[in-house]
């Protein structure tokens, strides 16, 4: 899991895809963390992406870094525990502190309950990591 979190953090910006009905939606994200051995992402519970993930937790992320790229696909679920939000804030303080506080009733974290991350390169075999 550390490899996936580290890779996404080094990307800076990565992209999260969700679906609403039959329409895909993609948007930039920039904060991830590992908590209790699982991959977490964060969003605002007033955004469309929040509602899309609540209705259909199947998501996919991708990002590029140093001539390689990652695809992460899996199923996410909201984690309402304060400890999970604290872990996200501590791991991404510079990126998140101007947008959220842990107890603001906006900051919401989702955990990958299952999934696969694959790191690709033009020169090496793909590296597959189970989430």
C-alpha positions in Angstrom: 0.0 0.0 0.0 2.8 2.4 0.8 3.9 2.2 -2.9 0.5 3.3 -4.1 0.2 6.2 -1.6 3.7 7.4 -2.2 3.2 7.3 -6.0 0.0 9.3 -5.8 1.5 11.8 -3.5 4.5 12.3 -5.8 2.1 12.8 -8.7 0.8 15.9 -6.9 -2.4 15.9 -9.0 -4.2 12.7 -10.0 -7.6 12.1 -11.5 -10.6 10.4 -10.1 -13.4 9.0 -12.3 -16.9 8.3 -11.1 -20.2 7.6 -12.8 -23.6 9.2 -12.5 -26.2 7.2 -14.4 -24.5 6.4 -17.7 -22.3 9.5 -17.7 -18.6 9.3 -16.5 -17.2 12.2 -14.5 -13.5 12.9 -14.0 -11.9 15.5 -11.8 -8.5 16.3 -10.3 -7.7 15.2 -6.8 -4.5 15.8 -4.8 -4.8 14.2 -1.3 -4.5 10.6 -0.3 -3.4 8.8 2.8 -2.9 5.3 4.3 -4.9 4.6 7.4 -5.1 1.2 9.0 -3.4 -0.3 6.0 -6.0 1.0 3.5 -6.0 3.7 0.8 -8.1 6.8 1.6 -9.2 9.8 -0.5 -10.9 13.0 0.7 -13.7 15.2 -0.6 -16.3 17.8 0.4 -19.7 16.2 1.2 -21.5 19.0 -0.7 -19.9 18.1 -4.0 -21.3 16.0 -6.8 -18.4 13.6 -6.5 -19.5 12.8 -2.9 -23.0 11.9 -4.1 -21.7 9.9 -7.0 -19.5 7.7 -4.8 -22.3 7.2 -2.3 -24.6 5.9 -5.0 -21.9 3.9 -6.9 -18.7 3.2 -5.1 -16.9 1.9 -8.1 -14.2 4.4 -9.0 -10.9 4.7 -10.9 -8.0 7.0 -10.5 -4.9 7.7 -12.7 -1.8 9.8 -12.5 1.6 10.2 -14.1 5.0 10.6 -12.5 8.5 10.5 -14.1 7.5 8.7 -17.3 5.3 6.2 -15.6 1.6 6.1 -14.8 -0.7 4.5 -12.3 -4.3 3.3 -12.5 -6.2 2.5 -9.3 -9.6 0.9 -9.6 -11.8 -0.4 -6.9 -14.8 0.1 -4.6 -14.9 2.9 -2.1 -17.0 3.5 1.0 -17.4 6.5 3.2 -15.6 6.2 6.5 -17.3 8.5 9.0 -14.8 8.0 11.8 -13.0 11.1 13.1 -9.8 9.1 13.3 -9.8 8.6 9.6 -10.3 12.3 8.9 -7.5 13.1 11.4 -5.2 10.7 9.6 -6.0 12.4 6.2 -5.5 15.9 7.6 -2.1 15.0 9.2 -0.9 13.4 6.0 -2.0 16.4 3.8 -2.0 19.4 6.1 -0.5 21.8 3.6 -3.1 20.9 0.9 -6.2 20.6 3.2 -5.9 23.0 6.1 -7.2 26.0 4.0 -10.2 24.0 2.9 -11.2 21.8 5.8 -11.1 21.2 9.5 -11.6 17.7 10.8 -14.9 18.6 12.5 -16.3 21.0 9.9 -19.1 18.6 8.7 -17.7 19.0 5.2 -14.5 17.0 5.1 -15.4 13.4 4.2 -13.0 10.5 3.6 -13.6 7.4 1.5 -11.7 4.2 1.9 -10.9 1.7 -0.8 -12.5 -1.5 0.5 -11.1 -3.4 -2.4 -9.2 -2.8 -5.6 -6.1 -3.1 -7.7 -3.4 -0.5 -8.5 -1.2 -1.0 -11.5 2.0 1.0 -12.2 2.9 1.1 -15.9 6.0 2.0 -17.8 7.0 1.8 -21.4 10.2 0.0 -20.4 9.1 -2.5 -17.7 6.4 -4.9 -16.9 3.4 -3.5 -15.1 3.6 -3.7 -11.3 0.2 -4.9 -9.8 -0.6 -4.1 -6.2 -3.8 -5.4 -4.5 -5.5 -2.9 -2.3 
